[in-house]
Amino acid sequence: MSIDWTALGQVAAVSIGVTVAVVVVFALGVLGLARYEGARSVPEGGTSAAGVAQAGVCFLACAGVVAYGIYLIVPQFH
């Protein structure tokens, strides 16, 4: 039985890269929520629509990546 180490290395590199990318996108979503909450805490009562939009887009992207991963894992979806 021969193991193709190149293929294993490629799978490891892609999975680490995707994991880091998802964590960065999720962190940007949390940053957007922090911007929104920071704007709400200002005495003038300002809000940051950009922060809410940033958080929504980032969390939606993360949910899409998770849904695609589940699609790839569960054979009934193919």
N, CA, C and O atoms as a MOPAC input file, in Angstrom:
PM7 MOZYME 1SCF
protein

 N      0.85000 1    -1.17500 1     0.00000 1
 C      0.00000 1     0.00000 1     0.00000 1
 C      0.89400 1     1.23400 1     0.00000 1
 O      1.72400 1     1.41400 1     0.89100 1
 N      0.71600 1     2.07000 1    -0.99500 1
 C      1.53400 1     3.26000 1    -1.15300 1
 C      0.72700 1     4.50100 1    -0.78900 1
 O     -0.43700 1     4.63800 1    -1.16600 1
 N      1.35700 1     5.38300 1    -0.06200 1
 C      0.69800 1     6.63300 1     0.34100 1
 C      1.25100 1     7.76200 1    -0.52000 1
 O      2.46500 1     7.92100 1    -0.64400 1
 N      0.36500 1     8.53200 1    -1.10400 1
 C      0.77600 1     9.67800 1    -1.90300 1
 C      0.91200 1    10.88400 1    -0.96700 1
 O     -0.07200 1    11.55600 1    -0.65800 1
 N      2.12200 1    11.14200 1    -0.53100 1
 C      2.37000 1    12.20400 1     0.45000 1
 C      2.08100 1    13.58600 1    -0.12400 1
 O      1.71700 1    14.49800 1     0.61700 1
 N      2.23900 1    13.74900 1    -1.42500 1
 C      1.95800 1    15.04500 1    -2.04300 1
 C      0.47600 1    15.39100 1    -1.90700 1
 O      0.12000 1    16.51500 1    -1.55200 1
 N     -0.36900 1    14.42400 1    -2.19100 1
 C     -1.81000 1    14.65500 1    -2.07300 1
 C     -2.19500 1    14.93800 1    -0.63200 1
 O     -3.02500 1    15.80900 1    -0.37000 1
 N     -1.60200 1    14.21200 1     0.30100 1
 C     -1.88700 1    14.44400 1     1.71300 1
 C     -1.45100 1    15.84600 1     2.13400 1
 O     -2.15800 1    16.52200 1     2.88100 1
 N     -0.29400 1    16.27500 1     1.65600 1
 C      0.18400 1    17.62100 1     1.95700 1
 C     -0.71200 1    18.69500 1     1.36600 1
 O     -0.94100 1    19.72900 1     1.99400 1
 N     -1.22200 1    18.46000 1     0.16400 1
 C     -2.12800 1    19.42200 1    -0.46600 1
 C     -3.43800 1    19.53700 1     0.29800 1
 O     -3.95300 1    20.63700 1     0.49800 1
 N     -3.97000 1    18.40800 1     0.72200 1
 C     -5.20900 1    18.43100 1     1.50500 1
 C     -4.99500 1    19.15900 1     2.82200 1
 O     -5.84400 1    19.94300 1     3.24500 1
 N     -3.86400 1    18.90200 1     3.47100 1
 C     -3.55900 1    19.57900 1     4.73000 1
 C     -3.41400 1    21.08000 1     4.51300 1
 O     -3.93300 1    21.86800 1     5.30400 1
 N     -2.71700 1    21.49000 1     3.45500 1
 C     -2.52200 1    22.91600 1     3.18100 1
 C     -3.84100 1    23.62000 1     2.89100 1
 O     -4.08100 1    24.72500 1     3.37600 1
 N     -4.69300 1    22.98000 1     2.10000 1
 C     -5.98600 1    23.59500 1     1.77100 1
 C     -6.86000 1    23.69500 1     3.01400 1
 O     -7.50100 1    24.72300 1     3.23500 1
 N     -6.89600 1    22.64700 1     3.82500 1
 C     -7.75500 1    22.69200 1     5.01300 1
 C     -7.25600 1    23.72100 1     6.02500 1
 O     -8.06500 1    24.40200 1     6.65600 1
 N     -5.95400 1    23.84400 1     6.18900 1
 C     -5.42200 1    24.87400 1     7.09700 1
 C     -5.71000 1    26.26400 1     6.54200 1
 O     -6.10000 1    27.16300 1     7.28700 1
 N     -5.52100 1    26.44200 1     5.23500 1
 C     -5.79100 1    27.74200 1     4.61800 1
 C     -7.24500 1    28.15700 1     4.73800 1
 O     -7.53600 1    29.31100 1     5.05100 1
 N     -8.15700 1    27.23200 1     4.49200 1
 C     -9.59100 1    27.54000 1     4.59300 1
 C     -9.96900 1    27.82600 1     6.04200 1
 O    -10.77800 1    28.71600 1     6.30900 1
 N     -9.39700 1    27.08700 1     6.96800 1
 C     -9.68500 1    27.32100 1     8.38400 1
 C     -9.24900 1    28.71800 1     8.80000 1
 O     -9.99400 1    29.42900 1     9.47400 1
 N     -8.05100 1    29.11000 1     8.40300 1
 C     -7.55900 1    30.45300 1     8.73600 1
 C     -8.44000 1    31.51900 1     8.08600 1
 O     -8.75400 1    32.53000 1     8.71300 1
 N     -8.83600 1    31.29800 1     6.84000 1
 C     -9.68500 1    32.27500 1     6.14800 1
 C    -11.03500 1    32.43000 1     6.83800 1
 O    -11.51800 1    33.55100 1     7.00000 1
 N    -11.65100 1    31.32100 1     7.24800 1
 C    -12.95100 1    31.39800 1     7.92200 1
 C    -12.81400 1    32.11100 1     9.26500 1
 O    -13.68200 1    32.90200 1     9.63400 1
 N    -11.74200 1    31.84300 1     9.99400 1
 C    -11.53500 1    32.51200 1    11.27800 1
 C    -11.35000 1    34.01100 1    11.07100 1
 O    -11.87500 1    34.80700 1    11.85000 1
 N    -10.61300 1    34.41200 1    10.03400 1
 C    -10.41100 1    35.83300 1     9.75700 1
 C    -11.73500 1    36.50100 1     9.38000 1
 O    -12.03000 1    37.59700 1     9.85500 1
 N    -12.53000 1    35.85600 1     8.53500 1
 C    -13.82300 1    36.43200 1     8.13700 1
 C    -14.75200 1    36.53300 1     9.34500 1
 O    -15.45800 1    37.53000 1     9.49600 1
 N    -14.76000 1    35.51500 1    10.20800 1
 C    -15.58900 1    35.56700 1    11.41000 1
 C    -15.13300 1    36.69700 1    12.33300 1
 O    -15.96100 1    37.39700 1    12.91700 1
 N    -13.80900 1    36.87600 1    12.46400 1
 C    -13.28000 1    37.96300 1    13.29500 1
 C    -13.67600 1    39.32200 1    12.72500 1
 O    -13.95300 1    40.25000 1    13.48400 1
 N    -13.70600 1    39.45100 1    11.40600 1
 C    -14.16600 1    40.70900 1    10.80100 1
 C    -15.64100 1    40.94800 1    11.10300 1
 O    -16.05900 1    42.09400 1    11.27100 1
 N    -16.43100 1    39.88700 1    11.17400 1
 C    -17.83500 1    40.02500 1    11.55600 1
 C    -17.97400 1    40.50000 1    12.99100 1
 O    -18.80600 1    41.35800 1    13.28600 1
 N    -17.16800 1    39.94900 1    13.88100 1
 C    -17.18500 1    40.39200 1    15.27600 1
 C    -16.73400 1    41.84900 1    15.36900 1
 O    -17.27500 1    42.62000 1    16.16100 1
 N    -15.74800 1    42.22200 1    14.56400 1
 C    -15.30300 1    43.61900 1    14.52900 1
 C    -16.42800 1    44.54200 1    14.06500 1
 O    -16.58900 1    45.64300 1    14.59100 1
 N    -17.20800 1    44.09100 1    13.07600 1
 C    -18.35300 1    44.88600 1    12.62100 1
 C    -19.37900 1    45.07800 1    13.72400 1
 O    -19.93000 1    46.16700 1    13.88100 1
 N    -19.64100 1    44.01600 1    14.49400 1
 C    -20.57000 1    44.15000 1    15.62200 1
 C    -20.01500 1    45.10100 1    16.67900 1
 O    -20.76400 1    45.87000 1    17.28200 1
 N    -18.70900 1    45.04900 1    16.90000 1
 C    -18.09100 1    45.95900 1    17.86700 1
 C    -18.20200 1    47.40700 1    17.39800 1
 O    -18.44000 1    48.30600 1    18.20500 1
 N    -18.03100 1    47.63500 1    16.10100 1
 C    -18.20200 1    48.99200 1    15.55800 1
 C    -19.63000 1    49.47800 1    15.77900 1
 O    -19.85300 1    50.63300 1    16.14100 1
 N    -20.58800 1    48.59400 1    15.55900 1
 C    -21.99100 1    48.95100 1    15.74800 1
 C    -22.27700 1    49.27000 1    17.21500 1
 O    -22.90800 1    50.28100 1    17.52500 1
 N    -21.81200 1    48.40700 1    18.11100 1
 C    -22.04300 1    48.63500 1    19.54200 1
 C    -21.31200 1    49.87900 1    20.02700 1
 O    -21.82600 1    50.61300 1    20.87200 1
 N    -20.11600 1    50.12100 1    19.49800 1
 C    -19.37400 1    51.32000 1    19.87700 1
 C    -20.09700 1    52.58800 1    19.44400 1
 O    -20.09800 1    53.58500 1    20.16600 1
 N    -20.71200 1    52.54900 1    18.26600 1
 C    -21.46300 1    53.71400 1    17.79900 1
 C    -22.73600 1    53.90800 1    18.61600 1
 O    -23.17800 1    55.03700 1    18.82400 1
 N    -23.32300 1    52.80900 1    19.08000 1
 C    -24.54300 1    52.92100 1    19.89400 1
 C    -24.25500 1    53.48800 1    21.27100 1
 O    -25.12500 1    54.11100 1    21.87900 1
 N    -23.03400 1    53.27900 1    21.77700 1
 C    -22.72000 1    53.74100 1    23.12600 1
 C    -22.35400 1    55.22300 1    23.17900 1
 O    -22.14100 1    55.77100 1    24.26000 1
 N    -22.28000 1    55.86100 1    22.03700 1
 C    -21.98800 1    57.29400 1    21.99900 1
 C    -23.20900 1    58.04400 1    22.53900 1
 O    -24.34100 1    57.70400 1    22.19500 1
 N    -22.99000 1    59.06400 1    23.38100 1
 C    -24.13000 1    59.77700 1    23.97900 1
 C    -25.10200 1    60.37500 1    22.96000 1
 O    -26.28400 1    60.54000 1    23.25800 1
 N    -24.61700 1    60.70000 1    21.76600 1
 C    -25.51500 1    61.27400 1    20.75300 1
 C    -26.45600 1    60.22900 1    20.17400 1
 O    -27.38900 1    60.57000 1    19.44700 1
 N    -26.21800 1    58.94200 1    20.49400 1
 C    -27.11200 1    57.88300 1    20.03000 1
 C    -26.89700 1    57.49000 1    18.59400 1
 O    -27.82800 1    57.01300 1    17.94600 1
 N    -25.69200 1    57.67300 1    18.06800 1
 C    -25.40900 1    57.31900 1    16.68500 1
 C    -25.37700 1    55.80900 1    16.48100 1
 O    -25.13000 1    55.04500 1    17.41500 1
 N    -25.62600 1    55.40000 1    15.26300 1
 C    -25.51800 1    53.98400 1    14.91000 1
 C    -24.61100 1    53.86400 1    13.70200 1
 O    -24.39900 1    54.83400 1    12.97400 1
 N    -24.08700 1    52.69600 1    13.49800 1
 C    -23.20600 1    52.44800 1    12.37000 1
 C    -23.81200 1    51.36000 1    11.49800 1
 O    -23.70500 1    50.17000 1    11.79300 1
 N    -24.44500 1    51.79100 1    10.42800 1
 C    -25.02800 1    50.82200 1     9.50500 1
 C    -23.94100 1    50.01000 1     8.82500 1
 O    -24.16200 1    48.85300 1     8.46900 1
 N    -22.76600 1    50.60400 1     8.63900 1
 C    -21.65700 1    49.88200 1     8.01600 1
 C    -21.21500 1    48.71000 1     8.89000 1
 O    -20.87600 1    47.64700 1     8.37100 1
 N    -21.21700 1    48.89100 1    10.18900 1
 C    -20.83500 1    47.81600 1    11.09500 1
 C    -21.79800 1    46.65700 1    11.03300 1
 O    -21.38200 1    45.49800 1    11.03700 1
 N    -23.08600 1    46.95600 1    10.97600 1
 C    -24.10400 1    45.90200 1    10.87700 1
 C    -23.98700 1    45.18800 1     9.53900 1
 O    -24.07900 1    43.96200 1     9.47800 1
 N    -23.78400 1    45.94600 1     8.47000 1
 C    -23.64800 1    45.33800 1     7.14400 1
 C    -22.40000 1    44.45400 1     7.07800 1
 O    -22.44400 1    43.35300 1     6.52900 1
 N    -21.29400 1    44.93700 1     7.63700 1
 C    -20.06000 1    44.15800 1     7.65800 1
 C    -20.26900 1    42.85000 1     8.40800 1
 O    -19.87100 1    41.78700 1     7.93200 1
 N    -20.88700 1    42.92500 1     9.57200 1
 C    -21.12800 1    41.73100 1    10.36800 1
 C    -22.04600 1    40.75700 1     9.61900 1
 O    -21.79300 1    39.55300 1     9.59700 1
 N    -23.09500 1    41.27600 1     9.01700 1
 C    -24.03100 1    40.41500 1     8.29200 1
 C    -23.37700 1    39.69000 1     7.13300 1
 O    -23.58600 1    38.49000 1     6.95100 1
 N    -22.58900 1    40.40500 1     6.34800 1
 C    -21.91500 1    39.78900 1     5.20200 1
 C    -20.91100 1    38.74000 1     5.67300 1
 O    -20.83900 1    37.64900 1     5.10800 1
 N    -20.14600 1    39.06600 1     6.69300 1
 C    -19.12600 1    38.12600 1     7.19200 1
 C    -19.76200 1    36.87000 1     7.77900 1
 O    -19.31200 1    35.76000 1     7.49600 1
 N    -20.79500 1    37.03200 1     8.58600 1
 C    -21.43800 1    35.86500 1     9.18700 1
 C    -22.16400 1    35.02900 1     8.13700 1
 O    -22.21900 1    33.80400 1     8.24900 1
 N    -22.71600 1    35.67900 1     7.12400 1
 C    -23.35800 1    34.95200 1     6.03400 1
 C    -22.32700 1    34.14600 1     5.24700 1
 O    -22.59400 1    33.01200 1     4.84900 1
 N    -21.15700 1    34.72800 1     5.02400 1
 C    -20.08200 1    34.00700 1     4.33100 1
 C    -19.63800 1    32.79800 1     5.14800 1
 O    -19.42200 1    31.72200 1     4.59000 1
 N    -19.50100 1    32.96100 1     6.45500 1
 C    -19.11400 1    31.83500 1     7.31700 1
 C    -20.17800 1    30.73500 1     7.28600 1
 O    -19.84700 1    29.55100 1     7.21900 1
 N    -21.43400 1    31.11900 1     7.33400 1
 C    -22.51300 1    30.13300 1     7.27700 1
 C    -22.50000 1    29.39600 1     5.93700 1
 O    -22.76500 1    28.19500 1     5.88500 1
 N    -22.19400 1    30.10700 1     4.86400 1
 C    -22.10100 1    29.47300 1     3.55200 1
 C    -20.98000 1    28.45100 1     3.47900 1
 O    -21.15300 1    27.37700 1     2.90300 1
 N    -19.83500 1    28.77800 1     4.06000 1
 C    -18.70700 1    27.84500 1     4.06300 1
 C    -19.04500 1    26.60600 1     4.89100 1
 O    -18.72000 1    25.48800 1     4.49200 1
 N    -19.68600 1    26.79400 1     6.02600 1
 C    -20.07600 1    25.65500 1     6.86600 1
 C    -21.11200 1    24.79400 1     6.14200 1
 O    -21.02200 1    23.56600 1     6.16400 1
 N    -22.08400 1    25.42500 1     5.50600 1
 C    -23.10100 1    24.67000 1     4.77000 1
 C    -22.46800 1    23.88500 1     3.62300 1
 O    -22.85500 1    22.74300 1     3.37400 1
 N    -21.50700 1    24.47500 1     2.92700 1
 C    -20.83000 1    23.77100 1     1.84200 1
 C    -20.03000 1    22.58800 1     2.38300 1
 O    -19.99600 1    21.52600 1     1.76200 1
 N    -19.39200 1    22.76500 1     3.52900 1
 C    -18.66500 1    21.66300 1     4.15400 1
 C    -19.59000 1    20.51900 1     4.52600 1
 O    -19.25300 1    19.35400 1     4.31700 1
 N    -20.74100 1    20.83900 1     5.07100 1
 C    -21.72200 1    19.79600 1     5.40600 1
 C    -22.21300 1    19.10600 1     4.14200 1
 O    -22.39600 1    17.88900 1     4.12800 1
 N    -22.42700 1    19.87800 1     3.08200 1
 C    -22.84100 1    19.30100 1     1.80000 1
 C    -21.79700 1    18.30000 1     1.30200 1
 O    -22.14700 1    17.23400 1     0.79400 1
 N    -20.51700 1    18.64300 1     1.44800 1
 C    -19.46000 1    17.73900 1     0.98100 1
 C    -19.35900 1    16.47800 1     1.82600 1
 O    -18.99400 1    15.41900 1     1.31500 1
 N    -19.67900 1    16.58000 1     3.11600 1
 C    -19.51300 1    15.44300 1     4.02500 1
 C    -20.68600 1    14.47600 1     3.96100 1
 O    -20.48000 1    13.26300 1     3.97600 1
 N    -21.90800 1    14.98400 1     3.88900 1
 C    -23.10200 1    14.13700 1     3.96200 1
 C    -23.45200 1    13.62200 1     2.56000 1
 O    -23.77500 1    14.41900 1     1.68000 1
 N    -23.39300 1    12.32000 1     2.34300 1
 C    -23.60200 1    11.78900 1     0.99400 1
 C    -25.05000 1    11.90400 1     0.48800 1
 O    -25.26500 1    11.87500 1    -0.72400 1
 N    -26.02400 1    12.03100 1     1.35400 1
 C    -27.41600 1    12.13700 1     0.91100 1
 C    -27.68000 1    13.43600 1     0.14700 1
 O    -28.66600 1    13.53000 1    -0.58500 1
 N    -26.81300 1    14.43400 1     0.30800 1
 C    -27.02300 1    15.72200 1    -0.35900 1
 C    -26.49800 1    15.72200 1    -1.79200 1
 O    -26.71500 1    16.68900 1    -2.52300 1
 N    -25.81200 1    14.65800 1    -2.20700 1
 C    -25.23800 1    14.62300 1    -3.56500 1
 C    -26.21000 1    14.04700 1    -4.53900 1
 O    -25.90300 1    13.93900 1    -5.72600 1

